[in-house]
Amino acid sequence: MTFDFKLPEQLQALFPDYHTPNETSPYEYAKAQGVQYPNYTPWKMEPLEEIKDIEEKGKLASKDKSSLLNAATSVRNITPLTGTEILGLSLAKLSDSQKNDLAKLAAERGVVVFRAQDDLDIREQVRFGSYFGPPHIHQESGIIPDIPWVHAVYKDENSHKGLRSQVWHSDVPYELNSAGLTTLRFDTIPSQGGDTMFANGYAIYESLNPGFRAYLETLSAVHSGYGQLSIAQSEGRTTRRPPLETVHPLVRTNPITGLKSLYISENFTTAIVGLEKKLSDVLLRYLFDYVNNALQFQVRLSWGKHDVAVWDNRSHFHTGVFDYYPEVRHGTRVIALANKAYFDPNSKLLSEYEG
């Protein structure tokens, strides 16, 4: 089914004549039109409800992912556990079976990189993402007026507070539905720096003490969108829908691989259910620091124009590196929503994975 690009009702009348050309950077087009970018014009959405039974495309993949990997001119693992680079393929032209294989590979390797995807224009990126699940609209971040399913990853000479986003996380964990397969494409990159780092959540989890892991598997954590609300209000913005505080398992199972990983984000995970605040804070601080320091499970990606990273947001961590101020860095992110987080006590560790 092709994505129909029907705008939310309250957004339809705000920019009736605004149409981002496919071949143009949304950032460059907005600048030429004299329109705020990303755009924070207030509009409202209905509160989100959980979407159930989203098909797991990675479960349809072949075990060896041959339809994807055999079609590439080069497949290179960037580090032993995290990150794979694929050359010679166009994401915009992948078959359904190749997309299924990609979903599985992203779940396994944390992130898959495709270079110079010039034909994956802004709408094609949304269409591509929508194959894996409903595209997400952010609760408060600035949007592209005619394509709100795209999150602008954008900083320029006015981004004095860019370091606050330099933190290991999974995207929007406060939502009822998890962020699933995610694509990030850059069309404007700084002359130096601006890398993105990814970390393998399965490997990080398995490296913890076995007794500690057993305890963590009994816990749930609170993920809050109220921090984003506070920042928005302090900067004179509003949210499009009521923010959420959602409880998810502290250890979750990836439905494609059946593997365990921590489900925490330093900028969103606020408490562990059932523990007094002081103990909860200490435990979360330990886990945040553990992820920060797990260098052996991390990969650092440098960007070229129109490079695309594809990752499974449910089981792996990422962070931008804000070392390029005051230069411009602009990319477009599309999140395909996935089913709600869960923990299966029969799920396995990375070392037990059989593919």
WOPEVEN-V9623 format. One record per backbone hydrogen bond with DSSP energy under -0.5 kcal/mol. NH is the residue of the N-H (numbers start at 1). CO is the residue of the C=O. E is the energy in kcal/mol with one decimal. If there is no record, write none. Layout:
BEGIN
{{NH | CO | E} {NH | CO | E}}
END
This chain:
BEGIN
{{11 | 8 | -1.4} {12 | 8 | -1.1} {12 | 9 | -0.8} {13 | 9 | -0.5} {14 | 11 | -1.0} {15 | 11 | -0.8} {16 | 13 | -0.5} {18 | 15 | -1.5} {19 | 17 | -0.5} {24 | 21 | -1.4} {29 | 25 | -2.5} {30 | 26 | -2.3} {31 | 27 | -2.0} {32 | 28 | -2.1} {33 | 29 | -1.8} {34 | 30 | -0.8} {34 | 31 | -0.7} {35 | 30 | -2.3} {39 | 143 | -2.9} {45 | 240 | -3.2} {52 | 50 | -0.5} {57 | 55 | -1.1} {59 | 56 | -1.4} {60 | 57 | -1.7} {61 | 58 | -1.1} {65 | 62 | -0.8} {68 | 65 | -0.7} {69 | 65 | -2.5} {70 | 66 | -2.2} {71 | 68 | -0.7} {72 | 68 | -0.6} {72 | 69 | -0.8} {73 | 87 | -2.0} {74 | 87 | -1.3} {76 | 85 | -2.7} {78 | 76 | -0.5} {78 | 83 | -2.2} {79 | 82 | -0.8} {79 | 83 | -0.8} {83 | 109 | -2.6} {84 | 111 | -1.9} {85 | 76 | -3.3} {86 | 113 | -2.9} {87 | 74 | -2.6} {91 | 89 | -0.6} {93 | 90 | -1.4} {94 | 91 | -1.2} {99 | 95 | -2.3} {100 | 96 | -2.5} {101 | 97 | -2.0} {102 | 98 | -2.2} {103 | 99 | -2.3} {104 | 100 | -1.8} {105 | 101 | -2.6} {106 | 102 | -2.9} {107 | 103 | -1.7} {108 | 104 | -1.9} {109 | 105 | -3.2} {110 | 106 | -1.5} {111 | 109 | -1.1} {112 | 310 | -2.8} {113 | 84 | -2.9} {114 | 308 | -2.9} {115 | 86 | -0.7} {117 | 306 | -2.8} {118 | 116 | -1.8} {120 | 117 | -1.4} {121 | 119 | -1.5} {122 | 22 | -0.7} {125 | 121 | -2.4} {126 | 122 | -1.3} {127 | 123 | -2.6} {128 | 124 | -2.8} {129 | 125 | -2.4} {130 | 126 | -2.4} {131 | 127 | -0.7} {131 | 128 | -1.1} {132 | 129 | -1.6} {133 | 129 | -0.7} {136 | 335 | -2.2} {143 | 39 | -2.2} {144 | 147 | -0.5} {144 | 150 | -0.5} {145 | 143 | -0.6} {147 | 144 | -1.9} {150 | 147 | -1.6} {151 | 333 | -2.9} {152 | 142 | -0.7} {152 | 150 | -0.6} {153 | 151 | -0.6} {153 | 331 | -2.8} {154 | 152 | -1.0} {155 | 329 | -1.9} {159 | 156 | -1.9} {160 | 158 | -1.9} {162 | 159 | -1.2} {164 | 161 | -1.6} {165 | 162 | -1.6} {166 | 163 | -1.7} {167 | 165 | -1.6} {169 | 318 | -1.7} {173 | 170 | -0.6} {175 | 172 | -1.6} {178 | 339 | -0.6} {179 | 171 | -0.5} {180 | 336 | -2.3} {182 | 311 | -2.7} {183 | 334 | -2.3} {184 | 309 | -2.0} {185 | 332 | -2.1} {186 | 307 | -1.5} {187 | 330 | -1.8} {188 | 330 | -1.8} {196 | 301 | -1.9} {197 | 319 | -3.1} {198 | 299 | -2.5} {199 | 317 | -2.3} {200 | 297 | -2.2} {201 | 199 | -0.8} {204 | 200 | -2.0} {205 | 201 | -2.1} {206 | 202 | -2.5} {207 | 203 | -1.5} {208 | 205 | -1.6} {213 | 209 | -2.7} {214 | 210 | -2.1} {215 | 211 | -1.6} {216 | 212 | -2.6} {217 | 213 | -1.9} {218 | 215 | -1.9} {219 | 216 | -1.8} {221 | 248 | -3.0} {222 | 271 | -3.0} {223 | 246 | -2.9} {224 | 268 | -2.8} {225 | 244 | -2.9} {229 | 225 | -1.4} {230 | 226 | -2.4} {231 | 227 | -2.1} {232 | 228 | -2.6} {233 | 229 | -2.8} {234 | 230 | -2.3} {235 | 231 | -1.2} {235 | 232 | -0.6} {236 | 233 | -1.6} {237 | 232 | -3.5} {240 | 139 | -3.3} {246 | 223 | -2.7} {248 | 221 | -2.3} {248 | 246 | -0.5} {250 | 219 | -2.3} {251 | 219 | -0.5} {252 | 261 | -2.6} {253 | 342 | -2.7} {254 | 259 | -2.5} {255 | 253 | -0.6} {258 | 254 | -2.9} {260 | 348 | -2.2} {261 | 252 | -1.8} {262 | 201 | -0.6} {263 | 250 | -2.9} {266 | 168 | -1.4} {268 | 265 | -1.9} {269 | 265 | -3.5} {270 | 222 | -2.3} {270 | 268 | -0.6} {271 | 222 | -0.9} {273 | 220 | -2.1} {273 | 271 | -0.5} {275 | 272 | -1.7} {280 | 276 | -2.8} {281 | 277 | -3.1} {282 | 278 | -2.0} {283 | 279 | -2.5} {284 | 280 | -2.6} {285 | 281 | -2.5} {286 | 282 | -2.1} {287 | 283 | -2.2} {288 | 284 | -3.1} {289 | 285 | -2.5} {290 | 286 | -2.1} {291 | 287 | -2.2} {292 | 288 | -2.4} {293 | 289 | -2.1} {294 | 291 | -1.1} {295 | 293 | -2.2} {297 | 294 | -1.8} {298 | 295 | -1.6} {299 | 198 | -2.6} {301 | 196 | -3.2} {301 | 299 | -0.5} {306 | 186 | -3.6} {307 | 304 | -2.0} {308 | 114 | -3.1} {309 | 184 | -2.4} {310 | 112 | -2.7} {311 | 182 | -2.2} {312 | 106 | -0.7} {312 | 110 | -0.7} {313 | 180 | -2.0} {313 | 311 | -0.8} {315 | 312 | -0.9} {316 | 312 | -0.9} {317 | 199 | -1.9} {318 | 169 | -1.7} {319 | 197 | -2.1} {320 | 165 | -0.6} {321 | 195 | -2.0} {322 | 320 | -0.6} {323 | 321 | -1.4} {327 | 324 | -2.5} {329 | 155 | -2.3} {330 | 188 | -2.7} {331 | 153 | -2.4} {332 | 185 | -2.8} {333 | 151 | -2.5} {334 | 183 | -2.2} {336 | 181 | -2.2} {336 | 334 | -0.5} {337 | 134 | -2.8} {337 | 335 | -0.6} {338 | 178 | -3.1} {345 | 343 | -0.6} {347 | 344 | -2.5} {348 | 258 | -2.5} {352 | 349 | -1.6} {353 | 350 | -1.8}}
END
